[in-house]
Amino acid sequence: MLARLLGLLMVLLSAAPAVAADHHVLKFATLAPPGSTWMNILEEWGREVKTASEGRLTFKFYPGGVQGDEPDVLKKMRFNQLQGGAFTGYGIGHMYSPARVLELPFLFDDVGEVDFIREHFTPAFRQGFHDNGYELLGWMEVGFIHMFSREPIRSIEDMRSRRVWLWQGDPMGQAFFRASGISPVPLSIVDVYTSLSTGLIDTVYAPPLGAIAMQWFTRTRYISSVPLTNGMGGLVVTRRFFDRLPKDLRALLRETGYRTGEKLIAATRVDNARSMDELRQRGLEFIEPDESMSADELRALRDRAAKTLVESDYIPAALFDETRRLLSRYRGSHATTAPAVH
């Protein structure tokens, strides 16, 4: 009896490491608040992966910025305290900045153009993430970005007189404000609500859905009707974590990540449209620009910002030029009578 018990114990002990090694936990952080559209879809993704992998791969989510701002999350990913996250373009810029050509201000007129350019460059962008130590599983977006302010903003001159928030350390935002002659107030995104409440800032930029999710709209009264850009993002894990997964789990994570990104994009677009209606119902006033913000002026502003980003190689010159060529071709085959900022 003693020999049989010892034999059983040896079998269990030898099997334990194999079982542990076949269970992988993906610690995944996001700024998306609990209960938001974004978070609900991410949690659905986690359940799908757990079921399909029979529990071999599970997610542990950290929503609402509890792991800090996106630079904090990236730092924790480098030290393997986290393995992935849902990032906005700001975080994407720290991993593979050329992808932020998708966020250049006043470049895209509609989501059809955004989808066309994103799909064209996705293979090259995936390789860029991979080469920099990450795996891009899927795209997401936060939507078209508008200015939210306590006082109406009808011109660039109006913006120069406001206390405008800048996401601290964001080269894209810095280039835009420098090109506009605006001196912003740099802050972490987690400090924005408090700073709006205290008056340290009085103007922020966000998609409608984001302004509601973060409650920033409660501290502003006006929305610019002209969007600055389309905010993009991505579902990303470290290459170190990805490469250690068995082949079937890598395939599962990539396949489900792509589908989840598509769900996020579709749901975000629907919810941003609904959020616009909700903001109107809550009494926020939409402000039309004056003649100083003509299409020509906005194009010139975009090109000045792009010049700064190209000179620093944040956005490669060849990539910017190819994007404009592709957009010109796309617009030629999708001509409309609507005015556009090209």
DOSE-208086 format. One record per residue: x, z, y of N, C-alpha, C in turn. Coordinates in steps of 0.1 Angstrom, whole numbers, padded with zeros to 4 digits, always signed. Example, Ala and Ser with C-alpha at 12.3 -4.5 7.8 and 13.67 -1.06 7.14 Angstrom:
! DOSE-208086
+0132+0078-0057+0123+0078-0045+0132+0078-0033
+0128+0071-0022+0137+0071-0011+0129+0079+0000
! end
This chain:
! DOSE-208086
+0008+0000-0012+0000+0000+0000+0009+0000+0013
+0019+0008+0013+0028+0009+0024+0035-0004+0026
+0039-0011+0015+0046-0024+0017+0036-0034+0022
+0024-0034+0018+0014-0044+0023+0012-0042+0038
+0010-0029+0042+0008-0026+0056+0020-0030+0065
+0032-0028+0060+0044-0032+0067+0044-0048+0068
+0041-0054+0057+0040-0069+0058+0030-0074+0068
+0018-0068+0068+0008-0072+0078+0013-0070+0092
+0019-0058+0094+0025-0055+0108+0035-0066+0112
+0043-0070+0103+0054-0080+0106+0047-0093+0110
+0037-0097+0102+0030-0109+0105+0023-0109+0119
+0017-0098+0122+0010-0096+0136+0021-0097+0147
+0032-0090+0145+0042-0090+0155+0048-0103+0157
+0050-0111+0147+0056-0124+0148+0046-0134+0154
+0033-0131+0153+0023-0141+0158+0021-0138+0173
+0023-0125+0177+0019-0121+0191+0026-0130+0202
+0039-0132+0201+0046-0140+0211+0040-0154+0212
+0037-0160+0200+0032-0174+0200+0018-0174+0207
+0010-0164+0204-0003-0164+0211-0001-0163+0226
+0007-0153+0230+0010-0151+0245+0015-0164+0251
+0024-0171+0244+0031-0182+0250+0021-0194+0251
+0010-0194+0243+0000-0204+0244-0011-0201+0254
-0010-0190+0261-0020-0187+0271-0014-0188+0285
-0019-0197+0293-0013-0199+0306-0023-0196+0317
-0018-0188+0327-0027-0184+0339-0022-0191+0351
-0031-0198+0358-0028-0205+0370-0033-0196+0382
-0024-0190+0389-0028-0182+0400-0029-0191+0412
-0041-0193+0418-0044-0203+0427-0050-0198+0440
-0044-0201+0451-0049-0195+0464-0055-0205+0473
-0064-0201+0482-0070-0210+0491-0075-0202+0503
-0077-0209+0514-0083-0203+0526-0098-0203+0525
-0104-0211+0516-0118-0212+0515-0125-0199+0513
-0134-0195+0521-0141-0182+0519-0149-0181+0506
-0150-0169+0500-0159-0168+0489-0173-0172+0492
-0179-0179+0482-0193-0184+0485-0195-0197+0492
-0183-0202+0497-0184-0215+0504-0185-0226+0495
-0189-0238+0500-0190-0250+0491-0176-0252+0484
-0165-0252+0492-0152-0254+0486-0149-0244+0474
-0152-0231+0477-0149-0221+0467-0157-0223+0454
-0170-0226+0456-0179-0228+0445-0174-0239+0436
-0170-0250+0442-0165-0261+0434-0152-0258+0427
-0143-0251+0433-0131-0246+0427-0133-0237+0415
-0143-0228+0416-0146-0219+0405-0152-0227+0394
-0160-0237+0397-0166-0246+0386-0154-0253+0379
-0144-0257+0386-0132-0263+0380-0125-0253+0370
-0124-0241+0375-0118-0231+0366-0126-0229+0353
-0139-0228+0354-0147-0226+0342-0146-0238+0333
-0145-0250+0339-0144-0263+0331-0131-0263+0323
-0120-0259+0330-0107-0259+0323-0106-0248+0312
-0111-0237+0315-0111-0226+0305-0119-0230+0293
-0130-0236+0294-0138-0240+0283-0132-0252+0275
-0127-0262+0282-0121-0273+0276-0108-0270+0269
-0101-0260+0274-0088-0256+0268-0090-0245+0258
-0102-0241+0255-0106-0229+0246-0098-0217+0250
-0097-0215+0263-0091-0203+0269-0076-0203+0270
-0070-0214+0266-0055-0215+0267-0050-0216+0281
-0058-0221+0290-0055-0223+0304-0066-0217+0313
-0063-0207+0321-0073-0201+0329-0068-0199+0343
-0077-0199+0353-0074-0198+0367-0076-0183+0371
-0068-0179+0380-0071-0166+0388-0071-0170+0402
-0083-0170+0408-0084-0175+0422-0082-0164+0432
-0076-0168+0444-0074-0159+0455-0080-0166+0467
-0093-0164+0470-0100-0171+0481-0098-0163+0494
-0103-0170+0505-0104-0164+0518-0092-0160+0525
-0080-0166+0521-0068-0163+0527-0062-0149+0524
-0066-0143+0512-0061-0130+0509-0046-0130+0506
-0041-0142+0502-0027-0143+0500-0019-0147+0512
-0026-0148+0523-0019-0152+0536-0022-0166+0540
-0016-0170+0551-0017-0183+0556-0010-0193+0546
-0012-0206+0548-0006-0216+0539+0009-0215+0537
+0017-0212+0548+0031-0210+0546+0034-0198+0537
+0026-0188+0538+0028-0176+0529+0025-0180+0514
+0015-0188+0512+0012-0192+0499+0023-0200+0493
+0028-0210+0501+0039-0218+0496+0052-0210+0493
+0054-0200+0501+0066-0191+0498+0064-0184+0484
+0051-0179+0482+0049-0172+0469+0049-0182+0458
+0046-0195+0460+0047-0205+0449+0061-0207+0446
+0070-0207+0456+0084-0209+0453+0090-0198+0445
+0084-0185+0446+0089-0174+0439+0081-0172+0426
+0072-0181+0423+0063-0181+0411+0053-0169+0411
+0051-0163+0423+0040-0153+0424+0027-0160+0424
+0026-0172+0428+0014-0181+0427+0019-0194+0421
+0010-0202+0415+0014-0214+0410+0007-0226+0416
-0003-0224+0424-0010-0235+0430-0019-0231+0441
-0025-0241+0448-0034-0238+0459-0042-0250+0463
-0053-0248+0471-0060-0258+0477-0055-0258+0492
-0049-0269+0496-0042-0269+0509-0049-0279+0519
-0048-0275+0531-0052-0285+0542-0039-0294+0545
-0041-0303+0554-0030-0311+0558-0018-0303+0563
-0021-0292+0569-0010-0283+0574+0000-0279+0563
-0006-0274+0552+0002-0270+0540+0008-0282+0533
+0001-0294+0533+0006-0306+0527+0019-0310+0534
+0019-0309+0547+0030-0313+0555+0043-0305+0551
+0042-0293+0546+0053-0285+0542+0058-0290+0528
+0050-0297+0521+0054-0302+0507+0058-0316+0507
+0050-0325+0514+0054-0339+0515+0047-0345+0527
+0055-0344+0538+0049-0347+0552+0044-0362+0553
+0050-0372+0546+0044-0385+0548+0029-0387+0546
+0024-0378+0537+0010-0379+0533+0001-0376+0545
+0007-0370+0556-0001-0367+0567-0004-0379+0577
+0001-0390+0572-0003-0403+0580-0019-0403+0579
-0025-0397+0569-0039-0397+0567-0046-0388+0578
-0038-0381+0586-0043-0372+0596-0039-0376+0611
-0033-0387+0612-0029-0391+0626-0041-0391+0635
-0041-0386+0647-0052-0386+0656-0057-0399+0660
-0070-0401+0661-0076-0413+0666-0072-0426+0658
-0069-0424+0645-0065-0436+0637-0076-0442+0629
-0085-0433+0624-0096-0438+0615-0109-0437+0622
-0117-0448+0620-0130-0448+0626-0141-0443+0617
-0139-0443+0604-0150-0438+0595-0143-0435+0581
-0151-0429+0572-0146-0424+0560-0142-0436+0550
-0148-0448+0552-0144-0459+0544-0130-0463+0547
-0125-0462+0559-0111-0465+0562-0102-0454+0556
-0107-0442+0557-0099-0431+0551-0097-0432+0536
-0108-0436+0529-0107-0437+0515-0098-0449+0511
-0099-0460+0519-0091-0472+0516-0076-0469+0517
-0072-0462+0527-0058-0459+0529-0053-0449+0519
-0061-0439+0517-0057-0428+0507-0055-0434+0493
-0065-0442+0489-0064-0448+0476-0052-0457+0474
-0049-0465+0485-0038-0474+0485-0024-0466+0483
-0023-0455+0490-0010-0448+0490-0009-0437+0479
-0020-0434+0472-0020-0423+0462-0008-0424+0452
-0006-0435+0446+0006-0435+0436+0019-0431+0442
+0022-0437+0454+0034-0433+0461+0034-0419+0465
+0023-0414+0470+0023-0400+0475+0024-0390+0463
+0018-0393+0452+0020-0385+0440+0034-0384+0436
+0041-0395+0437+0056-0395+0433+0063-0387+0443
+0059-0387+0456+0066-0380+0466+0065-0365+0464
+0052-0360+0461+0050-0346+0457+0059-0342+0445
+0059-0351+0435+0067-0348+0423+0081-0346+0426
+0087-0355+0434+0101-0355+0437+0105-0342+0445
+0095-0336+0452+0097-0324+0460+0093-0311+0453
+0090-0312+0440+0088-0300+0432+0074-0296+0431
+0064-0305+0433+0050-0302+0432+0043-0313+0424
+0031-0310+0420+0022-0320+0414+0009-0320+0421
+0006-0332+0427-0007-0334+0433-0017-0337+0423
-0027-0328+0421-0037-0330+0411-0049-0338+0416
-0053-0336+0429-0064-0342+0434-0064-0341+0449
-0071-0350+0456-0073-0349+0471-0085-0341+0474
-0085-0336+0486-0097-0330+0492-0097-0333+0507
-0107-0329+0514-0106-0330+0528-0115-0320+0535
-0112-0317+0547-0120-0307+0555-0129-0315+0564
-0127-0328+0566-0136-0336+0574-0131-0339+0588
-0139-0346+0596-0135-0349+0609-0135-0337+0618
-0124-0336+0626-0121-0324+0634-0126-0326+0648
-0133-0315+0653-0138-0315+0666-0132-0303+0674
-0133-0304+0687-0129-0293+0695-0141-0284+0697
-0139-0271+0695-0149-0261+0698-0144-0252+0710
-0152-0250+0720-0147-0244+0732-0158-0235+0739
-0153-0226+0747-0163-0218+0755-0167-0225+0768
-0159-0234+0772-0163-0243+0784-0163-0257+0780
-0172-0266+0786-0172-0280+0781-0159-0287+0784
-0155-0295+0775-0143-0303+0776-0147-0318+0775
-0145-0325+0787-0149-0339+0788-0137-0348+0789
-0125-0342+0791-0113-0350+0793-0101-0343+0789
-0090-0350+0788-0077-0344+0784-0073-0334+0795
-0077-0337+0808-0074-0328+0819-0081-0314+0817
-0094-0315+0812-0101-0303+0809-0093-0294+0799
-0088-0301+0788-0081-0294+0778-0069-0287+0783
-0062-0293+0793-0050-0288+0798-0053-0274+0805
-0065-0272+0809-0068-0259+0817-0073-0249+0807
-0074-0252+0794-0080-0242+0785-0069-0235+0777
-0072-0224+0771-0063-0217+0762-0066-0222+0747
-0059-0233+0744-0062-0240+0731-0053-0235+0720
-0059-0232+0709-0052-0228+0697-0044-0239+0691
-0032-0236+0686-0024-0245+0678-0020-0237+0665
-0023-0243+0654-0019-0237+0641-0004-0236+0641
+0001-0224+0642+0015-0221+0644+0024-0228+0634
+0034-0236+0639+0044-0243+0631+0039-0256+0626
+0028-0262+0631+0023-0275+0626+0028-0286+0635
+0037-0294+0629+0043-0306+0636+0033-0316+0641
+0022-0318+0633+0012-0327+0638+0005-0323+0650
+0001-0310+0650-0006-0304+0662+0003-0304+0674
+0016-0300+0672+0026-0300+0682+0028-0314+0689
+0028-0324+0680+0030-0338+0685+0018-0342+0694
+0006-0339+0689-0006-0343+0696-0007-0336+0710
-0004-0323+0710-0005-0315+0723+0006-0319+0732
+0018-0322+0727+0028-0327+0736+0025-0340+0742
+0019-0349+0734+0015-0362+0739+0004-0361+0749
-0004-0351+0748-0015-0349+0758-0011-0340+0770
+0001-0335+0770+0005-0326+0781-0002-0313+0781
-0005-0308+0769-0013-0295+0768-0003-0285+0762
-0004-0273+0768+0004-0261+0764-0005-0252+0755
-0004-0253+0742-0013-0245+0734-0008-0231+0731
-0016-0223+0724-0013-0210+0720-0011-0210+0705
+0002-0209+0700+0004-0209+0686+0000-0196+0679
-0008-0198+0668-0013-0186+0661-0014-0190+0646
-0013-0180+0637-0017-0182+0623-0032-0184+0623
-0037-0192+0613-0051-0194+0612-0059-0181+0609
-0053-0172+0603-0060-0159+0600-0062-0151+0612
-0055-0154+0623-0057-0147+0636-0066-0153+0646
-0072-0164+0642-0080-0172+0652-0093-0165+0656
-0100-0160+0646-0113-0154+0650-0111-0142+0659
-0101-0133+0656-0099-0122+0665-0094-0126+0678
-0086-0137+0679-0081-0142+0692-0092-0148+0700
-0101-0154+0694-0113-0159+0701-0121-0148+0707
-0122-0137+0699-0130-0126+0703-0124-0118+0715
-0111-0118+0715-0104-0110+0726-0101-0119+0738
-0103-0132+0737-0101-0141+0748-0086-0146+0749
-0078-0143+0739-0065-0149+0739-0065-0164+0738
-0075-0169+0731-0077-0184+0731-0092-0186+0734
-0095-0198+0739-0110-0201+0741-0114-0214+0736
-0104-0221+0729-0107-0234+0724-0100-0236+0710
-0107-0241+0700-0101-0243+0687-0105-0257+0682
-0099-0261+0671-0103-0274+0665-0106-0271+0650
-0117-0277+0646-0121-0275+0632-0132-0285+0628
-0134-0287+0615-0145-0295+0611-0158-0286+0613
-0170-0292+0614-0182-0283+0615-0183-0273+0604
-0181-0278+0592-0183-0268+0580-0173-0257+0581
-0160-0260+0585-0150-0250+0587-0153-0240+0598
-0159-0245+0609-0162-0236+0620-0173-0226+0616
-0182-0231+0608-0192-0222+0603-0187-0212+0593
-0179-0217+0583-0174-0209+0573-0165-0198+0578
-0157-0201+0589-0148-0191+0595-0155-0183+0606
-0167-0187+0609-0175-0180+0620-0169-0182+0634
-0161-0193+0635-0155-0195+0648-0166-0200+0658
-0176-0207+0653-0187-0212+0662-0194-0201+0669
-0194-0188+0664-0201-0177+0671-0193-0173+0683
-0181-0178+0685-0173-0174+0697-0171-0186+0707
-0179-0197+0704-0178-0209+0713-0192-0214+0716
-0193-0222+0726-0206-0228+0730-0207-0243+0730
-0195-0249+0730-0195-0264+0731-0187-0271+0720
-0191-0283+0717-0184-0291+0707-0181-0305+0713
-0169-0310+0711-0166-0323+0716-0173-0333+0706
-0179-0343+0711-0186-0353+0702-0176-0363+0696
-0165-0364+0702-0155-0374+0696-0145-0366+0687
-0144-0370+0675-0135-0362+0666-0120-0366+0669
-0111-0357+0667-0097-0359+0669-0091-0367+0657
-0094-0363+0645-0088-0368+0633-0097-0364+0621
-0093-0370+0610-0100-0365+0597-0090-0356+0590
-0094-0344+0588-0086-0334+0581-0086-0336+0566
-0074-0338+0561-0072-0340+0547-0067-0328+0540
-0065-0328+0527-0060-0317+0519-0057-0321+0505
-0053-0312+0497-0050-0315+0483-0050-0303+0474
-0052-0305+0461-0051-0295+0451-0037-0297+0445
-0029-0287+0446-0015-0288+0442-0010-0276+0434
-0002-0279+0424+0005-0269+0416+0020-0271+0417
+0028-0261+0413+0042-0263+0413+0046-0272+0401
+0056-0280+0403+0061-0288+0392+0066-0279+0380
+0072-0268+0384+0077-0259+0374+0066-0254+0365
+0055-0250+0370+0043-0245+0362+0038-0257+0354
+0036-0268+0360+0030-0280+0354+0039-0285+0342
+0052-0285+0344+0060-0290+0333+0061-0281+0321
+0058-0268+0323+0059-0259+0312+0046-0259+0304
+0036-0266+0308+0023-0266+0301+0025-0276+0289
+0018-0274+0278+0018-0284+0267+0012-0297+0273
+0015-0308+0266+0011-0321+0270-0004-0322+0272
-0012-0316+0263-0026-0318+0264-0032-0310+0276
-0025-0298+0279-0030-0291+0291-0026-0297+0304
-0015-0304+0304-0011-0312+0316-0021-0323+0319
-0025-0330+0308-0035-0340+0309-0048-0335+0314
-0052-0323+0308-0065-0317+0312-0065-0313+0327
-0054-0307+0331-0053-0302+0345-0053-0314+0354
-0046-0324+0351-0046-0336+0360-0060-0343+0361
-0066-0345+0349-0079-0352+0349-0090-0344+0356
-0090-0331+0353-0101-0323+0359-0098-0320+0374
-0085-0320+0378-0081-0318+0392-0085-0330+0400
-0084-0342+0394-0088-0354+0401-0103-0354+0404
-0110-0351+0393-0125-0351+0394-0130-0340+0404
-0123-0329+0404-0127-0318+0413-0124-0322+0427
-0113-0329+0430-0110-0334+0443-0121-0344+0448
-0125-0352+0439-0136-0362+0443-0149-0354+0446
-0152-0344+0438-0164-0336+0441-0163-0329+0455
-0151-0323+0457-0148-0317+0470-0150-0326+0482
-0145-0338+0481-0146-0348+0492-0161-0351+0494
-0168-0354+0483-0182-0358+0485-0191-0346+0490
-0189-0334+0485-0196-0323+0490-0193-0319+0504
-0180-0320+0508-0176-0317+0521-0183-0326+0531
-0183-0339+0528-0190-0348+0537-0205-0346+0539
-0211-0342+0528-0225-0339+0529-0227-0326+0538
-0219-0316+0535-0220-0303+0541-0216-0304+0556
-0207-0312+0559-0203-0314+0573-0214-0320+0581
-0221-0329+0576-0233-0335+0582-0244-0325+0584
-0246-0317+0574-0256-0306+0575-0252-0296+0585
-0239-0293+0586-0233-0283+0595-0235-0288+0609
-0234-0300+0612-0236-0306+0625-0251-0302+0630
-0260-0304+0621-0274-0301+0624-0276-0286+0626
-0269-0278+0618-0271-0264+0619-0265-0259+0633
-0254-0265+0637-0248-0261+0650-0257-0264+0661
-0264-0276+0660-0273-0279+0671-0285-0269+0671
-0290-0266+0659-0301-0256+0659-0297-0243+0664
-0284-0239+0663-0279-0226+0668-0276-0227+0683
-0278-0238+0689-0277-0239+0703-0264-0244+0709
-0255-0248+0700-0242-0253+0706-0245-0267+0712
-0238-0269+0723-0240-0282+0730-0229-0292+0727
-0233-0304+0724-0223-0315+0721-0220-0322+0734
-0207-0323+0737-0202-0328+0750-0196-0342+0748
-0201-0352+0756-0196-0365+0755-0184-0366+0765
-0174-0374+0761-0162-0376+0770-0165-0384+0782
-0157-0382+0792-0158-0390+0804-0150-0403+0803
-0150-0411+0813-0143-0424+0812-0128-0423+0810
-0122-0412+0813-0108-0411+0812-0104-0410+0797
-0113-0408+0788-0110-0408+0774-0116-0420+0767
-0111-0432+0773-0115-0445+0768-0108-0447+0755
-0112-0458+0748-0106-0462+0735-0091-0465+0737
-0088-0472+0748-0074-0475+0752-0066-0463+0754
-0072-0453+0761-0064-0441+0764-0062-0433+0751
-0072-0433+0742-0070-0425+0730-0060-0432+0721
-0060-0445+0721-0050-0452+0713-0036-0450+0718
-0034-0449+0731-0021-0446+0737-0017-0432+0734
-0026-0423+0734-0023-0409+0730-0018-0408+0716
-0025-0415+0707-0022-0415+0693-0008-0421+0691
-0004-0432+0698+0009-0438+0696+0020-0429+0702
+0017-0422+0712+0027-0412+0717+0030-0401+0707
+0019-0396+0701+0021-0386+0691+0028-0391+0679
+0024-0403+0675+0030-0409+0663+0045-0412+0666
+0049-0416+0678+0063-0418+0681+0071-0406+0679
+0066-0394+0683+0073-0381+0681+0075-0379+0666
+0064-0381+0658+0065-0378+0644+0074-0388+0636
+0074-0400+0641+0083-0410+0635+0098-0407+0638
+0100-0403+0650+0114-0401+0654+0120-0389+0647
+0112-0379+0643+0116-0368+0635+0116-0371+0620
+0111-0383+0616+0109-0387+0602+0099-0379+0595
+0090-0372+0602+0079-0365+0596+0070-0375+0590
+0067-0385+0597+0060-0397+0592+0069-0409+0593
+0073-0415+0582+0083-0426+0582+0077-0438+0590
+0085-0444+0598+0081-0456+0606+0074-0467+0598
+0080-0470+0586+0075-0480+0578+0061-0477+0573
+0059-0464+0570+0046-0460+0565+0035-0461+0576
+0039-0457+0588+0029-0458+0599+0026-0473+0602
+0036-0482+0602+0034-0496+0604+0025-0502+0593
+0028-0498+0580+0020-0504+0569+0006-0499+0570
+0004-0487+0574-0010-0481+0575-0018-0489+0586
-0012-0492+0597-0019-0500+0607-0022-0514+0602
-0012-0520+0595-0015-0534+0589-0027-0533+0579
-0027-0523+0571-0037-0522+0561-0051-0520+0568
-0051-0512+0578-0064-0509+0586-0068-0522+0592
-0059-0530+0598-0063-0542+0604-0069-0552+0594
-0063-0552+0582-0069-0561+0572-0082-0556+0567
-0084-0543+0566-0096-0537+0561-0107-0540+0572
-0104-0538+0584-0114-0540+0595-0118-0554+0596
-0109-0563+0593-0112-0577+0593-0122-0581+0583
-0122-0574+0571-0131-0578+0560-0144-0569+0560
-0144-0559+0570-0155-0550+0571-0160-0549+0586
-0160-0561+0592-0163-0561+0606-0177-0556+0609
-0178-0548+0620-0191-0543+0624-0192-0545+0639
-0204-0542+0644-0206-0543+0659-0203-0530+0666
-0200-0519+0658-0198-0506+0664-0184-0506+0671
-0183-0499+0682-0170-0498+0688-0161-0490+0680
-0148-0493+0681-0138-0486+0673-0126-0482+0681
-0119-0472+0676-0106-0469+0682-0096-0473+0672
-0088-0484+0674-0079-0489+0664-0065-0485+0666
! end
